[in-house]
Amino acid sequence: MTGDGRTVTQLRVPDKTNEITCFAVLLAPFDLTGVTVTADALHTQRAHARFLVEEKKAHYLLVVKANQPELHRRLRSLPWKDVTARRHDREIGHGRREIRVTRALTVTDLGLDFPYADQAVRILRHRTHDRYRQPPDRLRDHGPDLASGIAPAPGPTGQVAVDHREPAPLRP
């Protein structure tokens, strides 16, 4: 997608295969030098991380879920309560109140065994629905995600990560 939300390309996934096999084919024609590529948990694959960093000279932010059980276990066991790099966001809208706490942790020396992973980011979301007067018991842990090479630029979810080569400049 472009900065204004337009789709740049699409690829039909052939029968008897899945999106994983189409990842590199879809991105190959593009110059991704210095670009941060985000992907869902399906694409949290070591080969995809290597492809992005080594061949495309890009950075990544990948979601980690149970499809990578050992990596997921290792990330969940990190010392998240000791993290000092935190961001708190509060939003009210659409009949609900939401609080998100985002924590970032440098993981380069923690033996995660995932290529070029520099930082893990964990988002804890607490949501209440005013319309239904639900009690504040809706707690969702988005779990830790892996990041490689993102400039410290708080976005709508306050995601922060560090470049795996050298710190990138802050964006205005």
MARKOLSE-491991 format. One record per residue (C-alpha): residue number from 0; residue in one letter; x, y, z. Coordinates in nm, 4 decimals, decimal comma. Example, Ala and Ser with C-alpha at 12.3 -4.5 7.8 and 13.67 -1.06 7.14 Angstrom:
% MARKOLSE-491991
- 0:A:1,2300:-0,4500:0,7800
- 1:S:1,3670:-0,1060:0,7140
***
This chain:
% MARKOLSE-491991
- 0:M:0,0000:0,0000:0,0000
- 1:T:0,1030:0,3530:-0,0555
- 2:G:0,1090:0,6199:0,2134
- 3:D:-0,2442:0,7218:0,1188
- 4:G:-0,3754:0,3646:0,1360
- 5:R:-0,3781:0,2648:-0,2312
- 6:T:-0,2932:-0,0947:-0,3206
- 7:V:0,0225:-0,1176:-0,5325
- 8:T:-0,0036:-0,4779:-0,6458
- 9:Q:-0,1923:-0,7995:-0,5975
- 10:L:-0,1172:-1,1578:-0,6834
- 11:R:-0,3580:-1,4476:-0,7154
- 12:V:-0,2382:-1,7357:-0,5011
- 13:P:-0,2229:-2,0484:-0,7175
- 14:D:-0,4246:-2,3549:-0,6229
- 15:K:-0,2528:-2,6126:-0,4009
- 16:T:-0,0240:-2,3517:-0,2437
- 17:N:-0,0571:-2,0622:0,0017
- 18:E:0,0449:-1,6996:0,0551
- 19:I:0,3810:-1,7968:0,2030
- 20:T:0,5123:-1,9176:-0,1324
- 21:C:0,4034:-1,5933:-0,3026
- 22:F:0,5677:-1,3479:-0,0600
- 23:A:0,8980:-1,2978:-0,2433
- 24:V:0,7355:-1,3154:-0,5877
- 25:L:0,4952:-1,0354:-0,4972
- 26:L:0,7664:-0,8064:-0,3548
- 27:A:1,0511:-0,8880:-0,5967
- 28:P:0,9740:-0,6176:-0,8586
- 29:F:0,9831:-0,3331:-0,6047
- 30:D:1,2742:-0,1289:-0,4718
- 31:L:1,2198:-0,1645:-0,0979
- 32:T:1,5506:-0,0147:0,0137
- 33:G:1,4922:0,1484:0,3517
- 34:V:1,1190:0,0678:0,3472
- 35:T:0,9527:-0,0975:0,6461
- 36:V:0,7434:-0,3954:0,5419
- 37:T:0,4689:-0,5064:0,7788
- 38:A:0,3079:-0,8478:0,7600
- 39:D:0,0733:-1,0644:0,9590
- 40:A:0,1685:-1,3774:1,1507
- 41:L:0,1501:-1,6041:0,8466
- 42:H:0,4549:-1,4257:0,7030
- 43:T:0,6624:-1,4425:1,0195
- 44:Q:0,9029:-1,6772:0,8466
- 45:R:1,2821:-1,6768:0,8751
- 46:A:1,3145:-1,6918:0,4950
- 47:H:1,0930:-1,3847:0,4601
- 48:A:1,3020:-1,1882:0,7093
- 49:R:1,6238:-1,2829:0,5275
- 50:F:1,4709:-1,1956:0,1896
- 51:L:1,3612:-0,8520:0,3118
- 52:V:1,6890:-0,7567:0,4788
- 53:E:1,9478:-0,9287:0,2594
- 54:E:1,7947:-0,9012:-0,0868
- 55:K:1,5551:-0,6064:-0,0671
- 56:K:1,7547:-0,4005:0,1895
- 57:A:1,4256:-0,3409:0,3707
- 58:H:1,3187:-0,3510:0,7350
- 59:Y:1,0311:-0,5465:0,8840
- 60:L:0,7662:-0,5524:1,1533
- 61:L:0,6194:-0,9014:1,1848
- 62:V:0,3441:-1,0326:1,4097
- 63:V:0,4331:-1,3405:1,6137
- 64:K:0,1593:-1,5838:1,7073
- 65:A:0,1315:-1,9534:1,7825
- 66:N:0,2251:-2,0519:1,4258
- 67:Q:0,5856:-2,0025:1,5457
- 68:P:0,5494:-2,1805:1,8820
- 69:E:0,9114:-2,1728:2,0015
- 70:L:0,9651:-1,8102:1,8981
- 71:H:0,6296:-1,7175:2,0535
- 72:R:0,7265:-1,8910:2,3797
- 73:R:1,0641:-1,7177:2,3904
- 74:L:0,9122:-1,3756:2,3257
- 75:R:0,6449:-1,4218:2,5903
- 76:S:0,9121:-1,5184:2,8448
- 77:L:1,1060:-1,1913:2,8015
- 78:P:1,1159:-0,9568:3,1032
- 79:W:0,8245:-0,7377:2,9865
- 80:K:0,7468:-0,6059:3,3361
- 81:D:1,0970:-0,4582:3,3600
- 82:V:1,0717:-0,2647:3,0321
- 83:T:1,1113:0,1100:3,0692
- 84:A:1,0420:0,1962:2,7028
- 85:R:0,6635:0,2274:2,7214
- 86:R:0,3902:0,4297:2,5606
- 87:H:0,0349:0,4695:2,6895
- 88:D:-0,2441:0,5657:2,4487
- 89:R:-0,6030:0,6423:2,5429
- 90:E:-0,8838:0,6721:2,2897
- 91:I:-1,2567:0,7250:2,3125
- 92:G:-1,4761:0,6629:2,0117
- 93:H:-1,7455:0,4480:1,8578
- 94:G:-1,8992:0,3803:2,1972
- 95:R:-1,5857:0,2406:2,3543
- 96:R:-1,2837:0,3432:2,5530
- 97:E:-0,9495:0,1857:2,4814
- 98:I:-0,6161:0,2007:2,6579
- 99:R:-0,3090:0,0563:2,4901
- 100:V:0,0252:0,0060:2,6591
- 101:T:0,3078:-0,0571:2,4171
- 102:R:0,6419:-0,1865:2,5377
- 103:A:0,9588:-0,2185:2,3333
- 104:L:1,2578:-0,4320:2,4222
- 105:T:1,5931:-0,4695:2,2465
- 106:V:1,6451:-0,8400:2,1749
- 107:T:1,9697:-0,8528:1,9749
- 108:D:2,1594:-1,0443:2,2455
- 109:L:1,8781:-1,2625:2,3767
- 110:G:1,9192:-1,5588:2,1406
- 111:L:1,5783:-1,5479:1,9734
- 112:D:1,7076:-1,7262:1,6645
- 113:F:1,5205:-1,5052:1,4186
- 114:P:1,7191:-1,3277:1,1451
- 115:Y:1,7918:-0,9579:1,2005
- 116:A:1,5446:-0,9225:1,4882
- 117:D:1,6528:-0,6231:1,6918
- 118:Q:1,3497:-0,5353:1,8927
- 119:A:1,0325:-0,6929:2,0231
- 120:V:0,7200:-0,4855:2,0742
- 121:R:0,4291:-0,5917:2,2936
- 122:I:0,0894:-0,4227:2,2908
- 123:L:-0,1531:-0,4737:2,5782
- 124:R:-0,5029:-0,3434:2,5043
- 125:H:-0,7794:-0,2803:2,7554
- 126:R:-1,1194:-0,2020:2,6030
- 127:T:-1,4582:-0,1184:2,7559
- 128:H:-1,7827:-0,0620:2,5679
- 129:D:-1,9796:0,2308:2,7094
- 130:R:-2,2883:0,1555:2,5022
- 131:Y:-2,3460:-0,1747:2,6761
- 132:R:-2,1958:-0,0681:3,0085
- 133:Q:-1,9674:-0,3647:3,0045
- 134:P:-1,7250:-0,3823:3,2941
- 135:P:-1,3566:-0,3221:3,2225
- 136:D:-1,2738:-0,6884:3,1858
- 137:R:-1,1895:-0,6928:2,8169
- 138:L:-0,8167:-0,7298:2,8211
- 139:R:-0,6305:-0,8353:2,5137
- 140:D:-0,2629:-0,9061:2,4929
- 141:H:-0,1535:-0,8624:2,1338
- 142:G:0,1616:-1,0456:2,2303
- 143:P:0,5109:-0,9617:2,1227
- 144:D:0,5982:-0,8772:1,7637
- 145:L:0,9393:-0,8672:1,6014
- 146:A:1,0829:-0,5540:1,4509
- 147:S:1,3846:-0,4817:1,2410
- 148:G:1,4881:-0,1347:1,1406
- 149:I:1,1990:0,0954:1,2193
- 150:A:1,2720:0,4574:1,2997
- 151:P:1,1401:0,5710:1,6383
- 152:A:0,8166:0,7201:1,5063
- 153:P:0,5135:0,6650:1,7293
- 154:G:0,2180:0,5669:1,5173
- 155:P:-0,1420:0,5100:1,6093
- 156:T:-0,0420:0,2130:1,8224
- 157:G:0,2824:0,3650:1,9489
- 158:Q:0,5061:0,1067:1,7896
- 159:V:0,8738:0,1813:1,8418
- 160:A:1,1774:-0,0127:1,7235
- 161:V:1,5443:0,0396:1,6513
- 162:D:1,7357:-0,0006:1,3256
- 163:H:1,9507:-0,3128:1,3047
- 164:R:2,2380:-0,1226:1,1396
- 165:E:2,2344:0,2249:1,2871
- 166:P:1,9615:0,4398:1,4417
- 167:A:1,7454:0,6100:1,1810
- 168:P:1,6593:0,9806:1,2195
- 169:L:1,3355:1,0786:1,3840
- 170:R:1,0524:1,1675:1,1485
- 171:P:0,8690:1,4977:1,2046
***
